[in-house]
Amino acid sequence: MAKSPEQWSDLSARMASGAAMVVVALLGIWIGGVVWHVLVAIICGLMVWELVGILAPGVRHTQLQMGALAGGALLASFYLPVGFALPLLLAPALIGFGQLAHHRTVFMTFTVMIILAGFGMVQVRDDLGFSWLMWLVGVVVMTDVVGYFAGRALGGPKFWPKVSPKKTWSGTASGWVAAALVGLLFSINSGVGLQLIGISIAVSMASQMGDMAESGLKRRFGVKDSSTLIPGHGGVLDRFDGMLGASVFLLIVGPLVGFPPGLG
């Protein structure tokens, strides 16, 4: 059956917005510095804005207030010593805890995750450079893309049918394989240790956890998308949920395992 003009219009919007996101993200990562800092702060502020919209729909003043506070606090934290940055990273979650009438624990948990993820992405770019951030992005993107297509091609048992009925174990495991290949290729081309393969799989798993957490949140509150900000894609939180889990995981575990791994 031929698709209607409206369906083709939606596809065009999805492709155009997707291409725009890729271009903006790559430019931000490539340029780095203040441009990347501001871009990450805006993205994280929008995610908190969407989160409040899910938890407390209709409270637009609080929604705007918390989104701006989260983005501003995160941006300021990039230019402060760690000791002074830490209170700023936690402040939006605690302030929002007092502002919201319901679902405070959910707000606090996701807000801390969003802000730490943003801080982690900036730390990777600033401290380790362009290539390592591209490795992180590559692991998350390949986990998602390969998992999506492999899951639909292979089928099989569902991963979490009550919350995400389309996700399968075959797609989940295929995402791990894709992440391992990203780690292997990066290890070969950069000369770092093959331990990067295992780290890549762990980061892949963390990205899937971020995806599942956001899916569970939306299912609990009965929303399909976190917002309608991105034509054809839903919201910012929908697009970056995997990166949340991956970035937070690397931020916490990286120092414990001596990331990045040593030379071959």
C-alpha positions as MATLAB code, in Angstrom:
seq = 'MAKSPEQWSDLSARMASGAAMVVVALLGIWIGGVVWHVLVAIICGLMVWELVGILAPGVRHTQLQMGALAGGALLASFYLPVGFALPLLLAPALIGFGQLAHHRTVFMTFTVMIILAGFGMVQVRDDLGFSWLMWLVGVVVMTDVVGYFAGRALGGPKFWPKVSPKKTWSGTASGWVAAALVGLLFSINSGVGLQLIGISIAVSMASQMGDMAESGLKRRFGVKDSSTLIPGHGGVLDRFDGMLGASVFLLIVGPLVGFPPGLG';
ca = [
       0.000    0.000    0.000;
       1.389    3.397   -0.960;
       2.209    5.793    1.805;
       0.154    8.945    2.136;
       1.720   12.407    1.626;
       1.476   12.960    5.384;
       3.531    9.825    6.054;
       6.191   10.900    3.566;
       6.179   14.378    5.125;
       6.859   12.883    8.549;
       9.679   10.763    7.115;
      11.243   13.830    5.513;
      11.018   15.748    8.778;
      12.578   12.830   10.649;
      15.471   12.577    8.207;
      16.060   16.325    8.146;
      16.034   16.714   11.916;
      18.215   13.625   12.322;
      20.787   14.986    9.884;
      20.734   18.362   11.629;
      21.371   16.722   15.009;
      24.337   14.781   13.630;
      25.877   17.883   12.052;
      25.442   20.018   15.174;
      26.803   17.284   17.461;
      29.841   16.591   15.275;
      30.649   20.276   14.957;
      30.338   20.767   18.693;
      32.580   17.795   19.448;
      35.127   18.831   16.815;
      35.350   22.459   17.958;
      35.283   21.574   21.647;
      35.939   24.203   24.288;
      33.253   26.764   25.038;
      31.118   25.691   22.060;
      30.933   22.106   23.298;
      30.361   23.244   26.890;
      27.424   25.443   25.910;
      25.928   22.770   23.632;
      26.057   20.123   26.378;
      24.580   22.535   28.929;
      21.695   23.366   26.577;
      21.000   19.688   25.850;
      21.028   18.754   29.544;
      18.864   21.752   30.433;
      16.325   20.668   27.818;
      16.315   17.122   29.195;
      15.530   18.393   32.687;
      12.849   20.638   31.171;
      11.318   17.566   29.520;
      11.603   15.550   32.724;
       9.607   18.125   34.681;
       7.055   18.183   31.856;
       6.585   14.422   32.253;
       6.387   14.459   36.045;
       4.359   17.669   36.471;
       2.549   18.483   33.212;
       1.108   21.978   33.034;
       3.502   23.548   35.530;
       5.361   25.518   32.865;
       6.995   28.046   35.164;
       8.669   25.341   37.227;
       9.545   23.450   34.065;
      11.371   26.437   32.559;
      12.936   27.337   35.876;
      14.406   23.893   36.505;
      15.617   23.464   32.935;
      17.433   26.807   33.033;
      18.841   26.098   36.489;
      20.191   22.695   35.469;
      21.787   23.998   32.278;
      23.256   27.060   33.995;
      24.644   25.114   36.946;
      26.219   22.541   34.636;
      27.816   25.210   32.452;
      29.261   27.007   35.467;
      30.661   23.747   36.854;
      32.924   23.342   33.805;
      34.908   26.431   34.845;
      35.286   25.754   38.558;
      37.646   23.521   40.538;
      36.049   20.137   41.224;
      35.515   20.944   44.898;
      33.342   23.924   44.015;
      31.729   22.249   40.995;
      30.294   19.326   42.971;
      27.698   21.381   44.931;
      26.560   22.985   41.672;
      26.077   19.583   40.056;
      23.773   18.450   42.875;
      21.954   21.732   43.569;
      19.324   21.507   40.753;
      18.182   18.080   41.943;
      17.775   19.260   45.536;
      16.093   22.528   44.579;
      13.669   20.688   42.315;
      12.943   18.242   45.132;
      11.513   21.177   47.053;
       9.679   22.667   44.070;
       7.723   19.643   42.895;
       4.649   18.425   44.722;
       4.889   14.809   43.532;
       7.402   12.301   42.118;
      10.291   14.067   43.810;
      12.537   11.019   44.089;
      12.143   10.246   40.389;
      12.989   13.844   39.525;
      16.025   13.882   41.781;
      17.377   10.585   40.441;
      17.027   11.454   36.759;
      18.267   15.025   37.211;
      21.455   13.852   38.905;
      21.937   11.319   36.119;
      21.426   13.958   33.408;
      23.811   16.465   34.982;
      26.512   13.889   35.714;
      26.228   12.601   32.144;
      26.761   16.098   30.781;
      29.722   16.646   33.079;
      31.174   13.304   32.007;
      30.876   14.061   28.275;
      32.639   17.379   28.715;
      35.347   15.764   30.823;
      36.025   13.152   28.138;
      36.331   15.823   25.419;
      38.393   18.241   27.513;
      40.727   15.730   29.168;
      41.035   12.908   26.623;
      40.288   14.628   23.325;
      38.084   14.359   20.257;
      38.848   10.715   19.411;
      37.865    9.334   22.808;
      34.553   11.136   22.802;
      33.919    9.780   19.310;
      34.666    6.298   20.654;
      32.038    6.821   23.365;
      29.494    8.138   20.864;
      30.346    5.297   18.463;
      29.710    2.642   21.100;
      26.339    4.135   22.041;
      25.181    4.717   18.459;
      26.259    1.297   17.197;
      24.669   -0.408   20.198;
      21.388    1.303   19.385;
      21.443    0.964   15.586;
      22.704   -2.626   15.354;
      20.469   -3.693   18.234;
      17.446   -2.161   16.508;
      17.939   -3.853   13.138;
      19.242   -7.161   14.503;
      16.345   -7.418   16.911;
      13.823   -7.026   14.120;
      15.682   -9.350   11.776;
      16.373  -12.124   14.294;
      13.398  -11.773   16.625;
      13.194  -14.176   19.534;
      12.394  -13.712   23.241;
      11.473  -10.215   24.380;
      13.823   -8.369   26.696;
      11.275   -6.364   28.726;
       7.861   -6.825   27.126;
       5.844   -4.880   29.710;
       7.827   -1.681   29.172;
       9.510   -2.001   25.774;
       7.650   -4.684   23.798;
       9.799   -4.364   20.659;
      13.167   -4.979   22.335;
      14.499   -8.532   22.104;
      17.392  -10.420   23.634;
      18.839  -10.925   20.147;
      18.916   -7.172   19.575;
      20.372   -6.545   23.016;
      23.180   -9.067   22.528;
      23.840   -7.805   18.995;
      24.388   -4.360   20.474;
      27.123   -5.826   22.697;
      28.796   -7.399   19.663;
      28.681   -4.087   17.809;
      30.218   -2.301   20.796;
      32.981   -4.926   20.989;
      33.806   -4.329   17.318;
      33.979   -0.569   17.920;
      36.357   -1.227   20.803;
      38.468   -3.610   18.717;
      38.760   -1.201   15.781;
      39.626    1.689   18.055;
      42.176   -0.431   19.904;
      43.876   -1.480   16.656;
      43.977    2.042   15.236;
      45.072    3.797   18.423;
      47.374    1.195   19.928;
      45.623    1.072   23.310;
      45.124   -2.200   25.146;
      42.605   -4.809   24.044;
      40.893   -4.293   27.392;
      39.027   -1.576   25.530;
      36.868   -4.330   24.013;
      35.544   -5.313   27.435;
      35.139   -1.687   28.462;
      33.182   -1.024   25.274;
      30.794   -3.893   26.029;
      30.281   -2.585   29.576;
      29.605    0.924   28.244;
      27.144   -0.618   25.769;
      25.309   -2.314   28.626;
      25.225    0.962   30.554;
      23.749    2.752   27.526;
      21.028    0.088   27.304;
      20.288    0.624   30.995;
      19.841    4.333   30.318;
      17.471    3.495   27.484;
      15.486    1.114   29.691;
      15.297    3.647   32.515;
      13.812    6.268   30.208;
      11.415    3.733   28.662;
      10.252    2.728   32.145;
       9.761    6.385   33.065;
       7.596    7.079   30.016;
       5.574    3.919   30.491;
       4.954    4.728   34.153;
       3.634    8.206   33.342;
       1.800    7.215   30.181;
       3.681    9.303   27.621;
       4.952    8.193   24.230;
       7.740   10.773   23.843;
       9.520   13.020   26.322;
       8.452   16.045   24.226;
       7.874   17.116   20.620;
      10.987   19.269   20.314;
      12.630   17.218   17.545;
      10.385   16.640   14.490;
       9.932   12.927   13.868;
      12.081   11.938   16.843;
      10.227   13.057   19.959;
      12.279   14.777   22.610;
      15.903   15.323   23.546;
      15.636   12.798   26.374;
      14.400   10.201   23.871;
      17.487   10.704   21.693;
      20.117   10.855   24.446;
      18.875    8.288   26.964;
      21.567    5.787   25.983;
      24.293    8.417   26.256;
      23.124    9.198   29.790;
      23.801    5.684   31.013;
      27.082    5.361   29.110;
      28.513    8.717   30.177;
      27.593    8.333   33.848;
      29.052    4.822   33.897;
      32.337    5.960   32.354;
      32.537    8.965   34.678;
      32.195    6.760   37.761;
      34.026    3.610   36.687;
      36.719    5.169   34.479;
      39.009    6.256   37.331;
      38.579    2.878   39.059;
      39.772    0.852   36.053;
      42.429    3.283   34.887;
      40.639    4.505   31.774;
      41.834    4.814   29.090;
      43.594    1.437   29.099;
      47.344    1.329   28.562;
      49.095    0.679   25.298;
      48.870   -2.828   23.836;
];
